[in-house]
Amino acid sequence: TSYIRAQAEKYRANGHQEIVLTGVNLGAYGRDRSPPGTLAHLLAELLPELGDLRLRLSSLDPRDLEDALIQQFAQHPNLCPYLHLSIQSGDDLILKRMGRDHGRQRVLEQIRKLREARPELLLGADMIVGFPTEERSAFQNTLTLVEEADITFLHVFRYSDRPGTPAAAIPRRFRVPAREIQWRSEQLRQKGASQLANTAKRWIGCEVQVLVETLQSDTAWGKTAHFLPVRLPMAADSHAGQRLTVHLQGFDPLQQTLYGQSLPAIAP
């Protein structure tokens, strides 16, 4: 914990505008320590020290969304109101066969608590299509979960065998045909594009803070605290790492990006 706090202070002192906590299994942070700790405890110590420096969490397993962690979103405005969850499927039977520790209703309940803690929070999710034995009805449950949970960003993966796993040993007659997997993948990607467009349009006309990530030609690209992608005209003094206040003017469905004009920078 002390090392992480020291690194965060180093980044803050050097003018960085956002840090990301990441790891192979971020939600399990502290469980191997003596005495054991939690990610919620780390955040409770770290966030008050960061000032207006944004802190973002990377992907979490739904099983790790404890109430104490959810409450950090309510208590600390500098904790970015965005969370990416490794959900994988919206069907209980498929989740069980995947060996996941969560079910559909548990995911929906956790998301309800998250939005009670931080109403404007946006969500992303990993989803797998074509897992062996996945019927069309099971796939439909994934589509409806995306809507019910109002998930904005989808990372869609097609199932493929991994040698040595239980799924790889499932007989071929229970496999989803490759063409069907491709169709389901496309359906889910289209759903993701629609979800992003619907969310982005709600932000048109708003002023948001955008962290510039890249510069290309005469355009700056960055993200809001909610992880929404934004493009804007590049000014003479534009640079990566700059944090700007931007008036959002519209949404480009081809690039799946909001666009707008910057107001005076709030930080170098």
C-alpha positions in Angstrom: 0.0 0.0 0.0 2.8 2.4 0.9 4.5 1.8 -2.4 1.3 2.4 -4.4 0.7 5.6 -2.5 4.2 6.8 -3.1 3.9 6.1 -6.8 0.6 7.9 -7.0 2.1 11.0 -5.2 5.0 10.9 -7.7 2.6 11.0 -10.7 0.6 13.8 -9.1 3.6 15.9 -8.3 4.8 15.4 -11.9 1.6 16.9 -13.3 -0.2 13.7 -14.4 -3.9 14.1 -14.6 -5.0 10.4 -14.2 -3.7 7.2 -12.9 -5.1 3.7 -13.5 -5.0 0.8 -11.0 -4.6 -2.4 -13.0 -3.7 -6.0 -12.4 -4.3 -9.5 -13.5 -6.9 -9.9 -10.8 -7.3 -6.4 -9.4 -10.3 -7.2 -7.2 -8.2 -9.7 -5.2 -5.7 -7.0 -4.1 -4.6 -7.5 -0.5 -5.9 -11.0 0.0 -2.4 -12.5 0.0 -1.2 -10.0 2.6 -0.8 -10.5 6.3 -3.0 -9.2 7.7 -5.3 -9.4 4.6 -6.4 -6.2 2.9 -8.9 -5.2 0.3 -9.0 -3.0 -2.8 -11.7 -0.9 -1.0 -9.2 -0.3 1.9 -6.5 0.8 -0.5 -8.9 3.2 -2.3 -10.1 4.7 1.1 -6.4 5.5 1.9 -5.3 6.6 -1.5 -8.1 8.7 -2.9 -8.1 11.5 -0.3 -4.4 12.1 -1.0 -4.9 12.6 -4.8 -6.7 16.0 -4.8 -8.3 16.3 -8.2 -6.1 13.7 -9.8 -8.4 11.2 -11.5 -8.1 7.6 -10.5 -9.5 4.8 -12.7 -10.0 1.2 -12.0 -9.3 -1.4 -14.7 -11.4 -4.6 -15.2 -13.0 -6.3 -12.2 -14.6 -9.6 -11.8 -18.2 -9.1 -10.6 -17.5 -11.4 -7.6 -15.1 -8.7 -6.3 -17.7 -5.9 -6.2 -18.1 -5.8 -2.4 -20.3 -3.2 -0.8 -17.3 -1.4 0.7 -15.8 -1.1 -2.8 -19.0 0.2 -4.3 -19.2 2.9 -1.6 -15.9 4.3 -2.7 -17.7 5.6 -5.8 -20.1 7.5 -3.6 -17.5 8.9 -1.3 -14.7 10.1 -3.7 -15.6 12.2 -6.7 -12.0 11.7 -8.1 -12.7 8.0 -8.5 -13.7 7.8 -12.2 -17.4 6.9 -12.6 -16.6 4.1 -15.0 -16.1 0.4 -14.4 -15.4 -2.5 -16.7 -16.8 -5.9 -15.6 -15.8 -9.3 -16.7 -19.4 -10.6 -17.1 -18.9 -13.0 -20.0 -22.6 -14.0 -20.4 -26.1 -13.1 -19.4 -27.3 -16.7 -19.1 -27.1 -18.5 -15.7 -26.5 -21.9 -17.1 -23.7 -20.8 -19.4 -22.1 -18.9 -16.5 -22.2 -22.0 -14.4 -20.6 -24.1 -17.2 -17.9 -21.4 -17.6 -17.1 -21.8 -13.9 -18.1 -18.2 -13.0 -18.9 -17.3 -9.5 -21.7 -14.9 -10.4 -25.2 -15.2 -11.9 -27.4 -12.8 -13.8 -29.3 -11.5 -10.9 -26.2 -10.9 -8.8 -24.7 -8.9 -11.6 -27.9 -6.8 -11.9 -28.0 -6.3 -8.1 -24.4 -5.1 -8.0 -25.0 -2.7 -10.9 -28.1 -1.3 -9.1 -25.9 -0.7 -6.0 -23.2 1.0 -8.1 -25.7 3.4 -9.7 -27.2 4.2 -6.3 -23.7 5.1 -5.1 -22.9 7.0 -8.3 -25.9 7.6 -10.6 -23.9 8.8 -13.6 -21.6 5.8 -13.6 -21.1 4.1 -17.0 -20.2 0.5 -17.5 -18.2 -1.7 -19.9 -18.2 -5.5 -20.0 -16.4 -8.5 -21.5 -18.8 -10.9 -23.3 -18.1 -14.3 -24.9 -20.4 -15.7 -27.6 -20.5 -19.3 -28.8 -19.5 -21.0 -25.6 -20.2 -24.8 -26.1 -23.9 -25.6 -25.4 -25.0 -21.9 -25.8 -28.4 -22.0 -27.4 -29.9 -19.0 -29.1 -32.1 -18.4 -26.0 -28.9 -18.2 -23.9 -27.4 -15.7 -26.3 -30.6 -13.7 -26.2 -30.2 -13.5 -22.4 -26.8 -11.9 -23.0 -28.4 -9.3 -25.3 -31.1 -8.5 -22.8 -28.7 -8.2 -20.0 -26.8 -5.5 -21.9 -30.0 -3.5 -22.1 -31.2 -4.2 -18.5 -27.8 -3.2 -17.1 -27.4 -0.3 -19.5 -23.9 -1.3 -20.5 -22.3 1.3 -22.7 -19.0 -0.4 -23.8 -18.8 -4.0 -25.0 -15.7 -6.1 -25.6 -17.0 -9.0 -27.6 -15.0 -12.3 -27.9 -15.8 -15.4 -29.9 -15.3 -18.6 -28.0 -12.3 -20.6 -29.0 -10.8 -23.8 -27.4 -8.0 -23.4 -24.9 -6.2 -26.8 -24.5 -6.6 -28.4 -21.1 -9.7 -26.6 -20.0 -13.0 -28.3 -19.2 -14.7 -26.5 -22.1 -12.3 -27.9 -24.6 -13.3 -31.4 -23.6 -17.0 -30.8 -24.4 -18.0 -33.1 -27.3 -18.2 -31.6 -30.7 -22.0 -32.2 -31.0 -22.5 -29.5 -28.3 -20.4 -26.9 -30.1 -21.9 -23.8 -31.7 -21.1 -23.7 -35.5 -18.5 -21.1 -36.5 -21.0 -19.3 -38.8 -23.4 -19.0 -35.9 -20.7 -17.7 -33.6 -19.8 -15.1 -36.2 -23.4 -14.0 -36.5 -23.8 -13.7 -32.7 -20.6 -11.8 -32.4 -21.9 -9.3 -35.0 -25.3 -9.0 -33.3 -23.6 -8.2 -30.0 -21.2 -5.7 -31.5 -24.1 -3.9 -33.2 -25.8 -3.8 -29.8 -22.7 -2.3 -28.3 -22.5 0.4 -31.0 -26.2 1.2 -30.3 -25.6 1.4 -26.6 -22.6 3.7 -27.0 -24.6 6.0 -29.4 -27.6 6.2 -27.0 -25.3 7.0 -24.0 -23.2 9.5 -25.9 -26.2 11.4 -27.2 -27.3 12.1 -23.6 -24.1 14.0 -23.2 -24.5 16.4 -26.2 -24.7 19.9 -24.9 -22.8 19.2 -21.7 -19.4 20.5 -20.6 -17.0 17.8 -19.5 -13.4 17.3 -18.6 -11.4 15.5 -21.3 -7.9 14.1 -20.8 -6.1 14.4 -24.1 -4.4 11.1 -25.0 -3.2 11.4 -28.6 -2.7 14.1 -31.3 -3.2 13.4 -34.9 -3.0 15.9 -37.7 -5.2 18.8 -36.5 -7.2 16.8 -34.1 -6.9 15.9 -30.4 -8.4 12.7 -29.0 -9.1 11.9 -25.4 -11.6 10.5 -22.9 -13.9 11.9 -20.2 -13.8 10.5 -16.6 -16.7 8.3 -17.8 -14.5 6.8 -20.5 -16.4 8.4 -23.3 -14.2 9.0 -26.3 -14.0 12.7 -27.5 -12.3 14.4 -30.4 -11.8 18.2 -30.7 -9.7 20.6 -32.9 -6.1 20.7 -31.8 -5.0 24.1 -30.5 -1.5 25.5 -30.9 -0.5 24.5 -27.4 -2.3 21.1 -27.3 -0.3 18.2 -25.9 -1.0 14.7 -24.6 -1.7 14.6 -20.9 -3.6 17.9 -21.1 -6.9 18.1 -19.2 -9.4 20.3 -20.9 -13.0 21.5 -20.4 -14.9 20.6 -23.5 -18.4 21.6 -24.7 -19.8 18.5 -26.4 -21.6 19.3 -29.7 -22.4 16.0 -31.3 -21.7 12.3 -31.8 -20.0 10.7 -34.9 -21.5 7.2 -35.3 -18.9 6.1 -37.8 -16.0 6.8 -35.4 -18.2 6.2 -32.4 -16.8 9.3 -30.8 -18.3 12.5 -29.3 -16.9 15.8 -30.6 -16.8 19.3 -29.3 -14.8 22.5 -28.7 -12.4 23.1 -25.8 -12.8 25.9 -23.3 -9.8 27.1 -21.3 -7.6 24.3 -20.0 -8.0 23.6 -16.3 -4.6 22.1 -15.9 -1.3 22.1 -17.8 
